[in-house]
Amino acid sequence: MALVQDIHHVSLIVADTAEALRFYVGILGLQVRDDRPELSFPGAWLSVGDRQIHLLELPNPDPVDGRPLHGGRDRHLAMVVSSIDDLIGRLETAGLPFTRSRSGRRAVFCRDPDGNGLELIEAV
């Protein structure tokens, strides 16, 4: 049996929790969890199926500018979506840029307001 068995959460640094939530909740439809403990900095925990994304409102040690346009050529978080067409509609309505997967899969890459790379793959 492998020692590491699963992923519990991914943490992403954000400059403004409220702005990040407009993207993750408003565009992607994720739910804010109510079990985040009191920490010394703002943030939010989000549910993604049985996993979590932790938004940490902290100074970003990484450059935001100069990232590749196509998120598949950068570090990124990949998530499964029920409909790539619905997602594309939401991104277009919000005026958010994205690129399609270069492999031909039903997937798109985009960035959150803080430049974090996301790959969104249609469930099969």
Short mmCIF file of the C-alpha atoms (twelve columns), coordinates in Angstrom:
data_MODEL
# 
_entry.id   MODEL 
# 
loop_
_atom_site.group_PDB 
_atom_site.id 
_atom_site.type_symbol 
_atom_site.label_atom_id 
_atom_site.label_alt_id 
_atom_site.label_comp_id 
_atom_site.label_asym_id 
_atom_site.label_seq_id 
_atom_site.Cartn_x 
_atom_site.Cartn_y 
_atom_site.Cartn_z 
_atom_site.pdbx_PDB_model_num 
ATOM 1   C CA . MET A 1   0.000   0.000  0.000   1 
ATOM 2   C CA . ALA A 2   1.294   3.455  -0.897  1 
ATOM 3   C CA . LEU A 3   2.174   5.686  2.030   1 
ATOM 4   C CA . VAL A 4   0.485   8.731  0.437   1 
ATOM 5   C CA . GLN A 5   -3.094  7.741  -0.338  1 
ATOM 6   C CA . ASP A 6   -4.985  10.847 -1.448  1 
ATOM 7   C CA . ILE A 7   -4.981  14.627 -1.743  1 
ATOM 8   C CA . HIS A 8   -6.792  16.495 1.023   1 
ATOM 9   C CA . HIS A 9   -6.500  20.086 -0.194  1 
ATOM 10  C CA . VAL A 10  -4.619  22.530 -2.371  1 
ATOM 11  C CA . SER A 11  -3.721  25.975 -1.022  1 
ATOM 12  C CA . LEU A 12  -3.705  29.008 -3.303  1 
ATOM 13  C CA . ILE A 13  -2.407  32.446 -2.397  1 
ATOM 14  C CA . VAL A 14  -4.826  35.282 -3.136  1 
ATOM 15  C CA . ALA A 15  -4.530  39.051 -2.765  1 
ATOM 16  C CA . ASP A 16  -8.203  39.609 -1.916  1 
ATOM 17  C CA . THR A 17  -10.397 36.822 -0.560  1 
ATOM 18  C CA . ALA A 18  -13.645 38.520 -1.613  1 
ATOM 19  C CA . GLU A 19  -12.438 38.913 -5.204  1 
ATOM 20  C CA . ALA A 20  -11.216 35.309 -5.280  1 
ATOM 21  C CA . LEU A 21  -14.603 34.127 -3.997  1 
ATOM 22  C CA . ARG A 22  -16.376 36.009 -6.785  1 
ATOM 23  C CA . PHE A 23  -14.418 33.753 -9.160  1 
ATOM 24  C CA . TYR A 24  -14.454 30.430 -7.292  1 
ATOM 25  C CA . VAL A 25  -18.042 30.689 -6.016  1 
ATOM 26  C CA . GLY A 26  -19.598 33.044 -8.587  1 
ATOM 27  C CA . ILE A 27  -18.049 31.588 -11.757 1 
ATOM 28  C CA . LEU A 28  -17.055 28.025 -10.823 1 
ATOM 29  C CA . GLY A 29  -19.935 27.420 -8.391  1 
ATOM 30  C CA . LEU A 30  -17.853 26.057 -5.504  1 
ATOM 31  C CA . GLN A 31  -19.208 26.168 -1.948  1 
ATOM 32  C CA . VAL A 32  -17.498 27.908 0.983   1 
ATOM 33  C CA . ARG A 33  -16.896 25.582 3.915   1 
ATOM 34  C CA . ASP A 34  -17.788 26.711 7.442   1 
ATOM 35  C CA . ASP A 35  -15.093 24.694 9.239   1 
ATOM 36  C CA . ARG A 36  -12.109 27.012 8.608   1 
ATOM 37  C CA . PRO A 37  -10.492 27.703 11.986  1 
ATOM 38  C CA . GLU A 38  -9.634  31.228 13.125  1 
ATOM 39  C CA . LEU A 39  -6.255  31.995 11.587  1 
ATOM 40  C CA . SER A 40  -3.994  35.033 11.712  1 
ATOM 41  C CA . PHE A 41  -4.817  35.946 8.094   1 
ATOM 42  C CA . PRO A 42  -7.973  36.134 5.944   1 
ATOM 43  C CA . GLY A 43  -8.997  33.379 3.588   1 
ATOM 44  C CA . ALA A 44  -11.626 30.758 2.861   1 
ATOM 45  C CA . TRP A 45  -11.907 27.025 2.467   1 
ATOM 46  C CA . LEU A 46  -13.878 25.672 -0.470  1 
ATOM 47  C CA . SER A 47  -15.340 22.233 -1.163  1 
ATOM 48  C CA . VAL A 48  -14.448 20.453 -4.392  1 
ATOM 49  C CA . GLY A 49  -16.130 17.070 -4.169  1 
ATOM 50  C CA . ASP A 50  -14.428 15.308 -1.257  1 
ATOM 51  C CA . ARG A 51  -11.396 17.616 -1.559  1 
ATOM 52  C CA . GLN A 52  -10.764 21.233 -0.650  1 
ATOM 53  C CA . ILE A 53  -9.157  24.406 -1.929  1 
ATOM 54  C CA . HIS A 54  -7.777  26.690 0.767   1 
ATOM 55  C CA . LEU A 55  -7.561  30.339 -0.254  1 
ATOM 56  C CA . LEU A 56  -4.828  32.092 1.721   1 
ATOM 57  C CA . GLU A 57  -4.818  35.889 1.679   1 
ATOM 58  C CA . LEU A 58  -1.081  36.351 2.121   1 
ATOM 59  C CA . PRO A 59  1.722   38.186 0.304   1 
ATOM 60  C CA . ASN A 60  2.532   36.294 -2.888  1 
ATOM 61  C CA . PRO A 61  6.226   35.312 -3.116  1 
ATOM 62  C CA . ASP A 62  5.831   34.311 -6.789  1 
ATOM 63  C CA . PRO A 63  5.609   36.614 -9.802  1 
ATOM 64  C CA . VAL A 64  2.087   37.016 -11.170 1 
ATOM 65  C CA . ASP A 65  3.159   38.743 -14.385 1 
ATOM 66  C CA . GLY A 66  4.977   36.871 -17.119 1 
ATOM 67  C CA . ARG A 67  3.119   33.579 -16.652 1 
ATOM 68  C CA . PRO A 68  2.449   31.596 -19.860 1 
ATOM 69  C CA . LEU A 69  -0.881  32.425 -21.524 1 
ATOM 70  C CA . HIS A 70  -1.693  28.710 -21.782 1 
ATOM 71  C CA . GLY A 71  -1.937  27.386 -18.223 1 
ATOM 72  C CA . GLY A 72  -1.011  23.876 -19.349 1 
ATOM 73  C CA . ARG A 73  2.557   25.131 -19.618 1 
ATOM 74  C CA . ASP A 74  2.621   26.336 -16.034 1 
ATOM 75  C CA . ARG A 75  1.940   24.816 -12.627 1 
ATOM 76  C CA . HIS A 76  -1.811  24.433 -12.272 1 
ATOM 77  C CA . LEU A 77  -4.659  22.769 -10.425 1 
ATOM 78  C CA . ALA A 78  -6.847  20.427 -12.498 1 
ATOM 79  C CA . MET A 79  -10.514 19.914 -11.648 1 
ATOM 80  C CA . VAL A 80  -13.357 17.985 -13.264 1 
ATOM 81  C CA . VAL A 81  -16.438 19.905 -14.460 1 
ATOM 82  C CA . SER A 82  -19.821 18.529 -15.485 1 
ATOM 83  C CA . SER A 83  -20.026 20.577 -18.702 1 
ATOM 84  C CA . ILE A 84  -17.179 22.304 -20.506 1 
ATOM 85  C CA . ASP A 85  -19.709 24.197 -22.633 1 
ATOM 86  C CA . ASP A 86  -21.430 25.631 -19.542 1 
ATOM 87  C CA . LEU A 87  -18.053 26.582 -18.089 1 
ATOM 88  C CA . ILE A 88  -16.989 28.295 -21.321 1 
ATOM 89  C CA . GLY A 89  -20.266 30.230 -21.305 1 
ATOM 90  C CA . ARG A 90  -19.632 31.438 -17.761 1 
ATOM 91  C CA . LEU A 91  -16.043 32.442 -18.560 1 
ATOM 92  C CA . GLU A 92  -17.125 34.290 -21.709 1 
ATOM 93  C CA . THR A 93  -19.987 36.067 -19.914 1 
ATOM 94  C CA . ALA A 94  -17.539 37.216 -17.235 1 
ATOM 95  C CA . GLY A 95  -15.027 38.320 -19.896 1 
ATOM 96  C CA . LEU A 96  -12.384 35.942 -18.549 1 
ATOM 97  C CA . PRO A 97  -9.757  34.627 -20.968 1 
ATOM 98  C CA . PHE A 98  -9.145  30.906 -21.407 1 
ATOM 99  C CA . THR A 99  -7.412  28.545 -23.789 1 
ATOM 100 C CA . ARG A 100 -8.570  25.138 -24.951 1 
ATOM 101 C CA . SER A 101 -6.557  22.021 -24.251 1 
ATOM 102 C CA . ARG A 102 -3.948  21.485 -26.945 1 
ATOM 103 C CA . SER A 103 -4.339  17.704 -26.602 1 
ATOM 104 C CA . GLY A 104 -7.846  17.755 -28.071 1 
ATOM 105 C CA . ARG A 105 -9.485  16.804 -24.758 1 
ATOM 106 C CA . ARG A 106 -12.639 18.634 -23.656 1 
ATOM 107 C CA . ALA A 107 -10.728 20.869 -21.287 1 
ATOM 108 C CA . VAL A 108 -9.860  24.529 -20.882 1 
ATOM 109 C CA . PHE A 109 -7.177  26.407 -19.010 1 
ATOM 110 C CA . CYS A 110 -7.747  29.723 -17.282 1 
ATOM 111 C CA . ARG A 111 -6.369  31.770 -14.426 1 
ATOM 112 C CA . ASP A 112 -8.062  33.026 -11.300 1 
ATOM 113 C CA . PRO A 113 -7.840  36.752 -10.435 1 
ATOM 114 C CA . ASP A 114 -4.426  36.127 -8.824  1 
ATOM 115 C CA . GLY A 115 -2.900  34.301 -11.786 1 
ATOM 116 C CA . ASN A 116 -3.214  30.794 -10.336 1 
ATOM 117 C CA . GLY A 117 -3.493  28.323 -13.222 1 
ATOM 118 C CA . LEU A 118 -6.557  26.098 -13.491 1 
ATOM 119 C CA . GLU A 119 -7.292  23.222 -15.842 1 
ATOM 120 C CA . LEU A 120 -10.970 22.329 -16.066 1 
ATOM 121 C CA . ILE A 121 -11.691 18.944 -17.647 1 
ATOM 122 C CA . GLU A 122 -15.122 17.694 -18.662 1 
ATOM 123 C CA . ALA A 123 -16.217 14.559 -16.806 1 
ATOM 124 C CA . VAL A 124 -16.490 11.477 -19.001 1 
# 
